[in-house]
Amino acid sequence: MTPLRGRQRELDLITAAMESAHRGEGRLLAVTGGLGSGKTALLRRLPALAERRGLRALTAGCAPQEQDFPFGVVSQLLDPLPGGRALDPVPGPDRFAELLSFVTEYSAGKPLLVLVDDLQWADPPSLRWLGALAKRLPGVRATMVVGVREGEPGADAPPVQALTERAVPLHLAPLPVETVEALVADHLGRPGGAAHVAACHQASGGNPLFLTAALAALVPDEPSPGHALAVPEPRAVALHERLTVALRSQPAPVRRLARALAVLGEDAGLELAGDLAELDTAGSEEAARSLRRLGLLTDGPAPRFVHPSVREAAEESMTSAEHEDIHLRAAHLLHSGGHPAERAAARLLAVTSCHDDWTVEVLRSAATAARRRGAPQDAARYLRRALLGSSSSGAGRAALLLDLAASERDTDPQAALRHLSQTLLLLPTPAGRALAAARIPPFLLGSCPPPVIDTVAKVAADLGDPDGLGGAERQAALRLEARLRHIAVAGPGEIGRCAERLRALGGTPPIHTAAERELVTVLLHGATVTQQMTAADVAFHANRVLQHEPAAPSHVHTALPHLTGVLVAAESLEAIGPWLMIARERARRDGAPAPRAVIATELAHLQLSRGRLQEARAHAEEALGLGMTEWATLSSMAALVMVTVHSRDTGLARRLLAHHREIADHDFRPSPLQLLRGSVAAVEGDPATALEYILDWGRSAERAEWRNPALVPWRTWAAGLYHRLGRTQQALELADEEYERAVAWGTPVAMGRVQRVRGAATPGERGIELLRESAGLLEKSVNTMEAARTELLLGRRLLAAGRHAEGEVRLRRARDQALACGVPWIAERASRELADPAGSRTPVAVAALTRSERRVAGLAASGVPNKDIAERLEVSSRAVEKHLTSAYRKLHVAGRAELAAFSLLLPGPADD
């Protein structure tokens, strides 16, 4: 028989008492403990223990429902004995004495263990008889062991107290950590880790009942410290039922205090919980003592449940009406007592029947507090509940909707848009409606149905010209103008007036306020799209805005994300990169998905403009993983579209296509869906279909006055497809038109890109010269990917012309640039042309290495030892081993010896 863990002291004392019974020195022992202390488990081990020591065990278990059966416990004890059934236990002095004599005489022949569990529920006649037997024990060959559950009402009854006071007390304390450790090892079949033991001890408090549940939830993998163990359903149901029965048997004050503690939570003191339970100080303290003795509250000054299941049992013991009543009273008690608003609001979330004014006040205050601590989702929950208690119209409801939209904009932008739209119909004044409409993020307004946009336009018209307004009204008017120009609400003609409006603001437009900066950004975007300014002028104004605008996640709810597109088109990237990284870190700290997703698309656009396709792709995946496609319009995800097109990723293209509608925005702006379809068709070897999609997009772009080749070089793409189809004349016509626009814009990438296509479509020496011009232009740019594409094409043409030395130089440059910026298909083609030994060893795999992995693998391929690599790169030897292991896996090699085949594709010692 395995020992009972943690109870050996009690077993030893009971065993000693059994030995005394043989000598005629009977003893009484009382095993006491709260619910789940292991009292019954201990008592169940005693009959077998008694039998091994030559004692006959007489056992009885008491139950509340059997208290009205006289001598029921005595019958359980004596009926199994020979002749016991003949002793009809009925009240009366003679029969009472006869029963005692029977036990005494029987024990003379064979010692007895008289075992009674849950004595607190014994019927009164049996209690009196057991008390009388206890008095005779010193001269009887019998040991009596009784079990009493502390905290039960019957445990304090005088007959029970009289018995336990005569007994040797055996109080079952919580199991120590050492015992928990041993039980964890028993359960796992091996020693458990420190985290396993800590988790089980924390979840159970050393109570065997809760420890059993914790062990059932234990998994072999090491949990983290503080890990909350999930109890399996069958075990959880059994635990819940035991707790529910235990609470149900308690007096009304104890039940009320348990419910009050469950509703108020662990931070509630006894005084507050007592007030909610409608108990005075003495009543609260007495009820708390009962719960502690029962094992449901921890020791200490603050009343805390020993296990979450106790709270659940207390809550579920209430009817629906009782649940509503106690939560509402708790909220009122907390509110009137000056407690933090969120504590009261948390109770109001469980109530649906109360619509008093004070509840709205509490919920709005709680929402404000939640936003300040960076919990917008909690704030939104409070405000949604407040809407249930507000009228269906009026300024009060409008104020709630505005607060709710502010809480939702970072986590559920579409919901925020719906609530802002509702607000416009409730506010009575033009200024109020304008301030509300100015909160609608531009990227969401573009996806609104026409009635909402018409409403916003009317709000702006009612407010009037910004130049005639002041204060908050002027700022709202400027923001509304920015939003309406952003979506070009009046049609394509509106976007063409952006440059004119910008010039009207003067040589250095005012950008002192956020609204002024937002309007200038929209005007710059319009001037860039329509190409009514040069890249240099656009860059000047955009960088001025950036210098005055704090780098904050909130910029995503304005028109400021256009700054990235404008500066990328102007190839002025020095300031925007650090600005976006600061905004990104702040967004990560806040944790809200919408700002993080939008900033990820901005970073994807920025990295793509630098030719770093692998990094751009990572940012695009981050945006998609944050749910960008669930709430943003495709036009606001232009960066993702461009990354997809350049990466030739048909899988990503189909993911984007699956989430968006087929029509163009407002039927006049070009739909990026056509670019995605064209990209898929081109990659899948159908240039004719791809060309149709690109030309269709181009026609829409011309109608919408989208002219700048630095944004979407559709003519360059279409010219390349014409050339693949053998239609050289059409290719050159489109490329020549694109070149004129690129020169007028004035950036190296726009000009270098189209010169590459012109060179590809032009035969002979003139074509090579055009490719050289492209390479020279792109060499001055920051776009490594575009430079690699030109070097690849130029290298091929030079090899074909017999200029092998220069051609190989160009191809190696293309390969190295492509590997550096993460464009594997260019590197692979360049390696094939070079016919390097590594050309057959998949440069794609090398491109998959991170920068650190590539550096470590290159040094290892050159024979540098791990220790020297670690010193050279100033990292740990473990980091070197980790990078090498990852590189081996990606390159499909067994070790250093096989890395040599990749030496030409990897940086060596001289590249430090």
Phi, psi and omega in degrees: 000128180286146181292153175280113188298129173081001183236025183294326179299314180296319179297322180296319180294320180291320178299318178297322178295324177296318178298323178294329180299324178300329182269006180079021179248074183296148181224158176243128178235140179241117177265116184239151178174163179280186180300128177079010182285351180097012182299309182295321179299321179294314182294329180291341178277346189287323180303316179295322179295320179294318181299319180295338181253015173081021179254146173269126183266127172250119188239149176209143175238132184263150180219148183302322184287351181255009183292339181272004179259106183299138178058024178297320180290320179297321178297317178301324183286315192266335184304322180291344182283148175303121181085357182293322181293333179290343180273082181295109184281102176236155181299146179146143184298319183294310181297323179302311181292324180298320179296318179295319180295321180301316180294316181299315182292321181295319182294339179295327178273324180214123182302150184242149165245112178263116190237119181232119179259149180056054182302332183298343180253012181290148177290150186303316179299321178295323179298318180295319180295317178297324177296319178293320179296322181298325180292331181276347189305323183305335179247019184238145178277067181209144173244131178249130176236124178242146176248136182229126175274114180292149178093341177286146182305318183292344182293339181262005179296143184306317180296323179291316179299320180297320179293310185293331179291332178279346190269161168284116185283133174234088181274128183271103179279166175302149181290138179286169181301323182298321179290320177300318179300317179294321180290324175298317178297319177300318184291317183278342185079014179196164178300133178277156178286167181299323180292323176300311184296315181298319181296316181292319180292321180292320182289333186253337186065018182083001177282123184302324180297311181286331177294322177300318178294320179295320179294324178295332180272355186287136176247155184298327181293149183290121177282161176282158179302138182077012182298128178274119183277131180267120183283130177304152188305308181301317180294321180295321180296315180297317179298316180298317180297317179299318180291320180297316178298317181297318180291323182296331182280354183277157175298160183305316180299322180292318179297318181295320179294320179299318179294320179297317178295323179295322182283318185280336180090177188288343181279352182287135173277170182294326181295314180294317179296322178295320177300316180293325179278359179062045178240146174281181185300314181295318180296322179296315182294321179293318179295321179295321178298319179297317180293325178291316180295328178288346179089017182260344176242145177285160173287156179125170185291325182270131180285112181230139177291145182283343184204144179304332181297333179293317178298316180298319180295320179295319180293317184283351177283353182267149171284170179300318180294318178295322178299311179299314185297313185289324178292321179292317178296323178296317179297316180295320180297316179292319181295311181291337180272003176078020179283162179307141186300327182294331178293318178289320182296325180299327178282328179291335178298336181270001184244136178240352189265349185256127179234033180289156182299324184296331180293321178295319178299315180297314184294321178293319178296320179295320179297319178299315179296321180295319178296322181294328179269011175078035179235071184296330180292322175296317179301318180297321178297317179298317184288326176297321176295322179297326179298330178296332182261004181259165177289164183278000180209174175101171184293328180297315178293322178299319179297320177297317180296322177296315178297319180296317179298321179296327179282333185269343193296332181272344184242330181215074186302324181295321176296319178300319179296317179299318183287326175294320179298320177296325182297322182300334181274350185255333186282137188275337187250151176301322181295318179296317179295323180294317179297325178289315181296329181291348178275349181289120179299137181303322183293339176271325180300327180296339180261003181288153173292156183308321181301323180292318180295320178298322178296316179297319178297320179292322177301316179296319180294319179296326181289321177104181183295131179303327184293342179261008184242169177219169175061217184296328181293321178295318179297320178295319180296319178296319179294320178295319177299317179300317182292317182290324175290328179300317182266001180049057191299330182274002180113181186299337180296333183294320185294332179289345180268359183297314182296320179298316179295323180294317179294328180293340179279356177103172181296329175232087184305145179295133180223033184284330180252161179298323180294320178296319179293324180293317180295316179299322179298316179296319179295320177297319179297315178298317179294327178289313181300314182277354178058049178260007173220164176274163179300322182296316180295317180298316181298320180300308183292320182295319179291330173298315178299316184297325180293332183263349185261122177297144178280098184223150179299333183295347181297340183291343180267009177240192177274001187295336174304339176296337180302320180299312180298320180295313182290327175296314179299324180276357182054043176241089193250002188296318186269327187292327181299303178300324180299315180293324181294322176295314179299323181294316180296321178292323177294321178296321178295321179289327177081358183286133187289322185299308177300320180297321181293315181295317179296325177297322177292323177297316179294324176299317179297317180296313181293325177297320180294337176272357180083011181267079189294321182298317179290322177298320179296322179296318178294322178297316178297323178299315180299317179294320179295335179272006175088025182304319185287348183280337186223346183265151174284157181293329179294333177279357180245036181303326180298318180296322178297315182293322177299317181297315180297313184289330181276351181057038183264097181292329179297314178295321179300316181291327176298318179291319180297328183288344186255000188225156183290166188272337187274161176282153180299124176054019170067008176228343177268143183294141181269123177297348177301326179295323177295320180295316180295321177297320178299315180298315181296320180295316180295325182275010173082030178235074185296331181295313178295318178302318181297319179299317179296317181295316179296322178298317177297318181298320178297318177296321180297319179295319178297326181272003179066030174270099192248344193282119179289347179285342181271300177226105184280062188293327178294321177298315179297316181294323179296319178298321179290321175302318181295319178298328181274002178082012181259073190294321183299313178297324179299314182290325179297314178295319182294321179296319178296319179295322182295320179300316180292322180295319179296318179297324178288313169094033177242145183300319184295314181300318180286317182295325181294314182286329176295327177297317180292321178297319179294322180295324183273353182255123182282167170071201185296327179297321178296318178297322180296319177296322177293323176296320178298318178299314180298320179295320178294314184288337176296333180275350185268176177262000186268094183294326182295314179295324177296319179296322179296318179292318179299321178297312182293319179294318178300318178299314182296323180291320176298317181295332179272003178086007180264073190293319184298308180292324180297317179293325176299315180295320182292320177295322177296319178298316180298314182294318179295320181294318178295323181294325184257004173078044177240085190296328184293328176290316180298320181295317180293320178296318179295323178296319179295322181284337184056039175294153173304327179280353182298332178269001183258030173054085171303340176302319180295320178297321180295336180284346179289145172288169181299318180293318179297319181296320182293314181295315181296324179296317178293320178296321179295334178272003176090011180284128179296158181303318182298317180292325177298316180299317180293319182295318184267357178058049175229174179281158176298327178295322178295321178298314179299319180296316180294321180294317179300317179295320179295318177303317182295315183291327181270354180060047177239160184270340182175197185300321186303323183275352178289337184302328181295343181256010188299327180287339181265351184246149176292143180252187182302327183287350183272002180297000000 
